[in-house]
Amino acid sequence: MLDLILDSLRVVSLPMKVNFRGINHREVALFQGPQGWAEFSPFLEYSDEESARWLACSIEAATQVPPKLYRSSVGVNATMPALNGESEITQILAGFPGCTTVKIKVGTNEKQDLERIATVRKLNPRSKIRIDVNGLWSVDQAAKFLELCGEIEYVEQPCATVAELRELKSRVDVKIVGDEILRKSANLFEIDLNGAIDILMLKVQPLGGIKNAHALAAHHKMPVIVSSALESAVGINYGLTLAASFEEMSYDCGLGTGSLLAKNVAEIPIVDGKMQIQRFEPNFDGLEVSAERFDWWKNRIMRTAALLG
């Protein structure tokens, strides 16, 4: 398997339109197998141990026949980074044509966060609003913010721990989505999320692939939503495949983040708020990294593959 990966390995650096998650370029590794191109793209700071699930997913994508799909396209939300200013927000929203749901990054500055939500509401008064906190708040901070921010569809990962999420859930009526609480867990199947969250966020790479994501959904027995890990078009396409493989998908998915990239290896357009699953050949022109960065990724893959056995 390692030979299959390394023989076709390409590593690209994709420039961002705006700083997102603290990065201006997204480095990803791509390789080809019998089922097509696959992506391995844990963030640079992730350990080999955490990256192992990401590699398991990419091997699955390259080698395993996709599951049964219930739809050919998936509804997606717009993603609003933590920036302010009406012109900047207008420009970002323009990259998500037809999307009727907007997920807004919040959590670091209450005043600016509330202003960002208000601006999105002003520009898109009919859109559903969801907010993503990445576990930054205490229970009291979360409860206060949810009183101030107006009606939202849900709050994603408002607090970091299961205990905090359970306490918050007992104090507010807003639906709570769990993201990091699952994918950062040492054992994805042992963590008890009952009474802590209402909806389970599935990200195909961090959770080890489509088969494992379905097993987790069945185990935790709650509604699911699929989101990206800021992948290239290759990884996004596999996320779309995961979303389409659920017979019921009641929420717009967070898979439109390619709109935050200035360049990509392929384009999966958003049309009327939906993205279509595609089959394409990546275009690497002008995107490949230096020999030094390629070697860094090659060594990372070799170390991570050794952990998978």
C-alpha positions as CSV (number, residue, x, y, z in Angstrom):
1,M,0.0,0.0,0.0
2,L,2.8,2.4,0.8
3,D,4.2,1.8,-2.7
4,L,0.8,2.7,-4.2
5,I,0.8,6.0,-2.3
6,L,4.3,7.1,-3.0
7,D,4.4,6.1,-6.7
8,S,1.7,8.6,-7.5
9,L,2.2,11.1,-4.7
10,R,1.7,14.8,-5.5
11,V,1.8,17.6,-2.9
12,V,0.2,21.0,-3.5
13,S,-0.1,24.3,-1.7
14,L,-3.5,26.0,-2.3
15,P,-3.6,29.7,-1.6
16,M,-6.5,31.0,0.5
17,K,-8.7,34.0,-0.4
18,V,-8.7,35.0,3.3
19,N,-6.9,33.8,6.4
20,F,-8.9,30.9,7.7
21,R,-8.1,28.8,10.7
22,G,-4.8,30.8,11.0
23,I,-3.5,29.7,7.6
24,N,-3.1,31.5,4.2
25,H,-2.1,28.3,2.2
26,R,-3.5,24.8,2.6
27,E,-1.0,22.0,1.9
28,V,-2.4,18.7,0.9
29,A,-1.0,15.4,-0.4
30,L,-2.8,13.5,-3.2
31,F,-2.3,10.0,-4.6
32,Q,-4.0,7.7,-7.0
33,G,-5.4,4.2,-6.6
34,P,-7.8,1.9,-8.5
35,Q,-10.8,4.1,-7.4
36,G,-9.2,7.4,-8.4
37,W,-7.5,10.2,-6.6
38,A,-7.5,10.4,-2.8
39,E,-6.4,13.1,-0.4
40,F,-4.3,13.0,2.8
41,S,-4.3,16.4,4.4
42,P,-4.1,16.5,8.2
43,F,-3.1,20.0,9.3
44,L,0.6,20.5,9.6
45,E,0.6,20.6,13.4
46,Y,-1.2,17.3,13.8
47,S,0.7,14.4,15.3
48,D,1.3,11.2,13.3
49,E,-1.1,9.4,15.7
50,E,-3.9,11.9,15.0
51,S,-3.1,11.8,11.3
52,A,-3.5,8.0,11.1
53,R,-7.3,8.2,10.7
54,W,-6.8,10.7,7.9
55,L,-4.5,8.3,6.1
56,A,-6.9,5.4,6.6
57,C,-9.6,7.5,5.0
58,S,-7.4,8.3,2.0
59,I,-6.5,4.7,1.5
60,E,-10.2,3.8,1.6
61,A,-11.0,6.5,-1.0
62,A,-8.2,5.3,-3.4
63,T,-9.0,1.6,-3.1
64,Q,-12.5,0.8,-2.0
65,V,-15.7,0.9,-4.1
66,P,-17.9,3.8,-3.0
67,P,-21.1,3.0,-1.0
68,K,-24.6,3.3,-2.4
69,L,-25.5,6.9,-2.9
70,Y,-29.0,8.4,-2.3
71,R,-28.5,11.6,-4.2
72,S,-26.1,13.0,-6.8
73,S,-25.8,16.5,-5.2
74,V,-25.7,17.8,-1.7
75,G,-27.0,21.1,-0.2
76,V,-24.2,23.2,1.4
77,N,-23.9,26.1,3.7
78,A,-21.9,29.3,3.2
79,T,-18.9,29.5,5.5
80,M,-18.1,32.9,7.0
81,P,-14.6,33.3,8.5
82,A,-13.9,35.4,11.5
83,L,-13.7,38.7,9.7
84,N,-15.8,42.0,9.8
85,G,-16.7,44.7,7.4
86,E,-19.7,44.7,5.1
87,S,-17.7,44.7,1.9
88,E,-15.5,41.8,3.1
89,I,-18.5,39.7,4.2
90,T,-20.4,40.5,1.0
91,Q,-17.4,39.3,-1.0
92,I,-17.2,36.0,0.9
93,L,-21.0,35.4,0.6
94,A,-20.8,35.9,-3.1
95,G,-18.7,32.7,-3.4
96,F,-21.7,30.6,-2.2
97,P,-24.4,31.2,-4.8
98,G,-27.9,30.0,-3.8
99,C,-26.9,29.0,-0.3
100,T,-29.7,29.6,2.2
101,T,-27.7,28.7,5.3
102,V,-24.6,30.5,6.6
103,K,-22.2,29.1,9.2
104,I,-20.3,31.9,11.0
105,K,-17.1,31.4,12.8
106,V,-17.3,33.1,16.3
107,G,-15.7,32.7,19.7
108,T,-12.8,35.1,20.2
109,N,-14.4,38.6,20.5
110,E,-18.0,38.9,21.6
111,K,-18.6,42.4,20.1
112,Q,-17.1,41.5,16.7
113,D,-18.8,38.2,16.7
114,L,-22.2,39.8,17.2
115,E,-21.5,42.4,14.6
116,R,-20.5,39.7,12.1
117,I,-23.8,37.9,12.7
118,A,-25.8,41.1,12.4
119,T,-24.1,42.0,9.1
120,V,-24.8,38.5,7.6
121,R,-28.4,38.9,8.7
122,K,-28.6,42.3,7.1
123,L,-27.1,41.0,3.8
124,N,-29.0,37.7,3.8
125,P,-32.2,38.2,5.8
126,R,-33.8,34.9,4.8
127,S,-30.8,32.7,5.5
128,K,-30.6,30.3,8.4
129,I,-27.7,31.2,10.7
130,R,-25.5,28.6,12.5
131,I,-22.4,29.5,14.5
132,D,-19.1,27.5,15.0
133,V,-17.1,28.1,18.2
134,N,-14.5,25.4,18.1
135,G,-14.8,24.8,21.8
136,L,-13.6,28.2,22.9
137,W,-16.3,29.2,25.4
138,S,-17.0,28.4,29.0
139,V,-20.6,27.4,29.8
140,D,-21.4,30.9,31.1
141,Q,-19.9,32.5,28.0
142,A,-21.9,30.3,25.7
143,A,-25.2,30.8,27.6
144,K,-24.7,34.6,27.5
145,F,-23.8,34.7,23.8
146,L,-26.8,32.5,22.8
147,E,-29.1,35.0,24.6
148,L,-27.6,37.9,22.6
149,C,-27.2,36.5,19.1
150,G,-30.8,36.0,18.1
151,E,-32.4,33.0,16.5
152,I,-29.9,30.4,15.1
153,E,-30.2,27.0,13.6
154,Y,-27.6,25.5,15.9
155,V,-24.3,26.2,17.7
156,E,-21.4,24.0,16.8
157,Q,-18.9,22.9,19.6
158,P,-19.6,25.8,22.0
159,C,-17.5,24.3,24.8
160,A,-14.7,21.8,24.8
161,T,-15.7,19.0,27.2
162,V,-18.7,16.6,27.4
163,A,-19.4,17.8,31.0
164,E,-19.6,21.5,29.8
165,L,-21.8,20.6,26.9
166,R,-24.2,18.7,29.1
167,E,-24.4,21.6,31.5
168,L,-25.0,24.1,28.6
169,K,-27.6,21.8,27.1
170,S,-29.5,21.9,30.4
171,R,-29.5,25.7,30.3
172,V,-30.4,26.6,26.7
173,D,-32.9,25.5,24.0
174,V,-30.5,25.9,21.0
175,K,-29.5,22.7,19.3
176,I,-25.8,21.8,19.9
177,V,-23.6,20.1,17.3
178,G,-20.6,18.1,18.4
179,D,-17.4,18.2,16.2
180,E,-14.1,18.2,18.0
181,I,-15.7,16.4,21.0
182,L,-15.9,13.3,18.7
183,R,-13.0,13.6,16.2
184,K,-10.4,14.6,18.9
185,S,-11.5,11.7,21.1
186,A,-9.0,8.9,21.7
187,N,-11.7,6.3,21.2
188,L,-14.5,7.4,18.9
189,F,-16.8,4.7,20.0
190,E,-16.3,4.9,23.8
191,I,-17.2,8.5,24.3
192,D,-20.7,9.0,25.7
193,L,-22.4,12.0,23.9
194,N,-25.9,11.4,25.2
195,G,-27.3,14.5,26.8
196,A,-24.4,16.6,25.6
197,I,-25.2,17.2,21.9
198,D,-28.2,17.0,19.5
199,I,-26.4,16.5,16.2
200,L,-23.2,14.7,15.3
201,M,-20.7,16.4,12.9
202,L,-19.0,14.0,10.6
203,K,-15.7,14.8,8.8
204,V,-14.6,12.0,6.6
205,Q,-10.9,12.3,6.9
206,P,-10.6,12.9,10.7
207,L,-13.0,10.1,11.4
208,G,-11.2,7.5,9.3
209,G,-13.3,7.2,6.2
210,I,-16.9,6.6,5.0
211,K,-17.2,3.1,6.5
212,N,-16.1,4.3,9.9
213,A,-18.3,7.4,9.8
214,H,-21.3,5.3,9.2
215,A,-20.4,3.0,12.0
216,L,-20.1,6.0,14.3
217,A,-23.4,7.4,13.2
218,A,-25.1,4.1,13.9
219,H,-23.3,3.8,17.3
220,H,-24.1,7.3,18.6
221,K,-27.7,7.2,17.2
222,M,-28.3,10.8,16.5
223,P,-28.9,13.0,13.4
224,V,-25.7,13.8,11.4
225,I,-24.3,16.5,9.3
226,V,-21.2,16.3,7.1
227,S,-18.5,19.0,7.0
228,S,-15.1,19.5,5.5
229,A,-11.6,19.8,6.9
230,L,-10.7,22.5,4.4
231,E,-9.6,20.0,1.8
232,S,-8.9,20.4,-1.9
233,A,-11.6,19.4,-4.4
234,V,-10.4,15.8,-4.1
235,G,-11.1,15.6,-0.4
236,I,-14.3,17.6,-0.7
237,N,-15.6,15.2,-3.4
238,Y,-15.1,12.4,-0.9
239,G,-17.0,14.4,1.8
240,L,-19.8,14.9,-0.7
241,T,-19.8,11.1,-1.3
242,L,-20.2,10.6,2.5
243,A,-23.1,13.0,2.7
244,A,-24.8,11.4,-0.3
245,S,-24.4,7.9,1.3
246,F,-26.9,8.7,4.1
247,E,-30.5,8.0,3.2
248,E,-31.5,10.9,5.4
249,M,-29.6,14.2,5.4
250,S,-31.7,17.0,7.0
251,Y,-29.1,19.7,7.1
252,D,-27.1,21.7,4.6
253,C,-23.5,20.4,4.8
254,G,-20.3,22.4,5.4
255,L,-18.7,21.2,2.2
256,G,-18.5,24.5,0.3
257,T,-15.2,25.6,1.7
258,G,-13.5,25.3,-1.7
259,S,-15.0,28.8,-2.2
260,L,-12.4,30.1,0.4
261,L,-9.5,28.9,-1.8
262,A,-8.0,31.2,-4.4
263,K,-6.8,28.2,-6.5
264,N,-7.7,24.5,-6.4
265,V,-6.8,21.3,-8.2
266,A,-10.4,21.2,-9.7
267,E,-13.6,23.1,-9.4
268,I,-16.8,21.7,-7.9
269,P,-19.1,24.6,-8.4
270,I,-21.9,25.6,-6.0
271,V,-25.1,25.8,-8.1
272,D,-28.3,26.9,-6.4
273,G,-26.8,26.1,-3.0
274,K,-25.8,22.5,-4.0
275,M,-22.7,20.7,-5.0
276,Q,-22.6,17.7,-7.4
277,I,-20.4,14.7,-6.8
278,Q,-17.9,14.5,-9.7
279,R,-15.2,12.5,-11.2
280,F,-12.2,14.5,-12.4
281,E,-8.5,14.6,-13.1
282,P,-6.7,17.0,-10.8
283,N,-4.8,19.9,-12.4
284,F,-1.5,20.5,-10.5
285,D,-0.2,23.3,-12.6
286,G,1.6,26.0,-10.5
287,L,0.5,24.4,-7.3
288,E,3.1,21.8,-6.4
289,V,5.4,22.4,-3.4
290,S,9.1,22.6,-3.3
291,A,11.2,19.4,-3.1
292,E,11.8,20.1,0.6
293,R,8.1,20.2,1.4
294,F,7.5,17.2,-0.8
295,D,10.0,15.2,1.2
296,W,8.4,16.4,4.5
297,W,5.0,15.0,3.4
298,K,6.6,11.8,2.1
299,N,8.3,11.2,5.4
300,R,5.1,12.0,7.2
301,I,3.1,9.5,5.2
302,M,5.8,6.8,5.8
303,R,5.6,7.4,9.6
304,T,1.9,7.5,9.6
305,A,1.5,4.4,7.5
306,A,3.7,2.5,10.0
307,L,1.2,3.2,12.7
308,L,-1.6,1.6,10.6
309,G,0.5,-1.5,10.2
